């Protein structure tokens, strides 16, 4: 594995971690409920499990109400069950072929708990980034010991990995700050 390969492997793993992180942040509830809150809830329909967005259209009616319109009328019961099992803090209401989720106002306790979840998910993303860096760095260390990688390239690669992880951590921190502000806004 060359230096370029180690760096590209880190970039791939880091991108996967950041994509996961963005998905996790999207699902956290703020004072304004978004379709991202429920899009990835697994729904069992016709014997297969798929995300809610794969069986229905989710839209916002107002700041605290989501409307879910299944593409197949037979999916209404499955979607209602999945939403109930997800324990979102809102009970689904079936109105013919449409399901509505009305969320209550977020209390201060719920906001603080959501901020804690946000910080926990951020730390998980940082851990994934560090694991990706350590994996690439161990490969570079191995090549250096074998004599396949000059010492200058090793230290240059190590610095480049650290620069890239710092940039990714800054992205995470910026998103944490903006999402925390969103959560705390009444």
C-alpha positions in Angstrom: 0.0 0.0 0.0 1.5 3.3 -1.0 1.0 6.7 0.7 -1.7 7.6 -1.9 -3.6 4.4 -1.3 -3.5 4.9 2.5 -4.8 8.5 2.1 -7.6 7.4 -0.3 -8.6 4.6 2.1 -8.8 7.1 4.9 -10.9 9.5 2.7 -13.3 6.7 1.9 -13.7 5.6 5.5 -14.0 9.2 6.7 -16.7 9.9 4.1 -18.6 6.9 5.3 -18.4 8.1 8.9 -19.5 11.6 7.9 -22.4 10.3 5.8 -23.5 8.2 8.8 -23.1 11.3 11.1 -25.3 13.5 8.8 -28.0 10.8 8.8 -27.9 10.6 12.6 -28.2 14.3 13.0 -31.0 14.5 10.5 -33.1 12.1 12.6 -32.8 14.2 15.8 -35.9 16.2 16.6 -35.8 20.0 16.8 -38.5 22.4 17.6 -39.5 22.1 14.0 -40.3 18.5 12.9 -38.9 17.5 9.6 -39.5 14.4 7.4 -35.9 13.4 8.2 -37.2 12.5 11.7 -39.1 9.5 10.4 -37.7 8.8 6.9 -35.4 5.9 8.0 -37.8 4.1 10.3 -38.0 0.5 9.2 -41.4 -0.6 7.9 -42.2 -4.3 7.2 -44.3 -4.5 4.1 -45.0 -7.6 2.1 -42.4 -9.5 4.1 -39.5 -7.1 3.5 -38.1 -4.4 5.7 -37.5 -1.0 4.1 -37.2 2.6 5.3 -40.4 4.6 5.5 -39.3 6.8 2.6 -39.3 3.7 0.5 -43.0 3.0 0.9 -44.5 6.5 1.4 -44.1 10.2 0.9 -43.5 12.2 4.1 -44.3 15.9 4.2 -44.6 18.6 6.8 -48.0 20.2 7.4 -46.7 22.6 10.0 -43.9 22.9 12.5 -45.2 20.0 14.6 -47.2 17.8 12.2 -46.0 15.3 9.6 -48.2 13.8 6.9 -47.4 10.3 5.6 -49.0 9.2 2.4 -48.3 5.6 1.5 -47.9 4.7 -2.2 -49.9 1.5 -1.5 -53.0 1.7 0.6 -52.3 -1.7 2.0 -49.2 -0.3 3.7 -51.1 2.0 6.1 -51.3 -0.6 8.8 -47.6 -1.5 8.5 -46.6 2.1 8.6 -48.8 2.8 11.6 -47.3 -0.2 13.5 -43.7 0.9 12.6 -44.4 4.5 13.8 -45.9 3.3 17.1 -43.0 0.9 17.7 -40.5 3.7 17.0 -41.7 5.5 20.1 -41.3 9.0 18.6 -43.4 10.8 21.3 -46.3 11.1 18.9 -49.1 8.7 18.2 -50.0 8.2 14.6 -53.5 9.1 13.5 -54.9 7.2 10.5 -57.3 9.3 8.3 -58.3 7.0 5.4 -55.1 6.5 3.3 -53.1 9.2 5.1 -51.3 9.0 8.4 -50.7 12.1 10.5 -48.1 12.5 13.3 -48.7 15.4 15.6 -45.7 16.1 17.9 -46.2 18.1 21.1 -44.1 21.0 22.1 -40.6 20.0 23.3 -40.0 20.5 27.0 -36.7 21.7 28.4 -36.0 18.2 29.6 -36.5 16.7 26.1 -34.3 19.4 24.6 -31.5 18.7 27.0 -31.8 14.9 26.4 -31.7 15.6 22.6 -28.6 17.7 23.0 -27.0 14.9 24.9 -27.8 12.4 22.1 -26.4 14.9 19.6 -23.1 15.0 21.5 -23.0 11.3 21.9 -23.5 10.8 18.2 -20.8 13.3 17.5 -18.3 11.4 19.7 -19.2 8.2 17.8 -18.4 9.9 14.5 -15.1 11.1 15.9 -14.3 7.6 17.1 -15.0 6.3 13.6 -12.7 8.9 12.1 -9.9 8.0 14.5 -10.3 4.4 13.7 -10.0 5.2 10.0 -6.9 7.2 10.6 -5.3 4.5 12.8 -6.0 1.9 10.2 -4.2 3.9 7.5 -1.4 4.9 9.9 -0.8 1.3 10.9 -0.4 0.3 7.3 2.0 3.1 6.7 4.0 2.1 9.9 4.1 -1.5 8.6 5.5 -0.3 5.2 8.0 1.9 6.9 9.3 -1.0 9.0 9.5 -3.2 5.9 11.5 -0.5 4.1 8.9 0.0 1.4 8.2 3.6 2.5 10.8 6.3 3.0 10.8 8.0 6.4 10.0 11.4 4.9 7.0 10.0 3.1 5.8 8.3 6.4 5.9 11.5 8.4 4.4 13.5 5.6 1.6 11.0 5.3 1.1 11.0 9.1 0.8 14.8 9.0 -1.6 14.7 6.1 -3.8 12.1 7.9 -3.9 14.4 11.0 -4.8 17.4 8.8 -7.6 15.5 7.2 -9.0 14.3 10.5 -8.8 17.8 11.9 -10.8 19.1 8.9 -13.4 16.4 9.4 -13.7 17.1 13.1 -14.2 20.8 12.3 -17.1 19.8 10.0 -18.6 17.7 12.9 -18.2 20.5 15.4 -19.8 23.1 13.1 -22.8 20.8 12.5 -23.1 20.2 16.3 -23.2 23.9 17.0 -25.9 24.6 14.4 -28.0 21.6 15.3 -27.7 22.4 19.1 -28.9 26.0 18.3 -31.8 24.5 16.4 -32.7 22.1 19.2 -32.6 24.8 21.9 -34.7 27.3 19.8 -38.2 27.4 21.1 
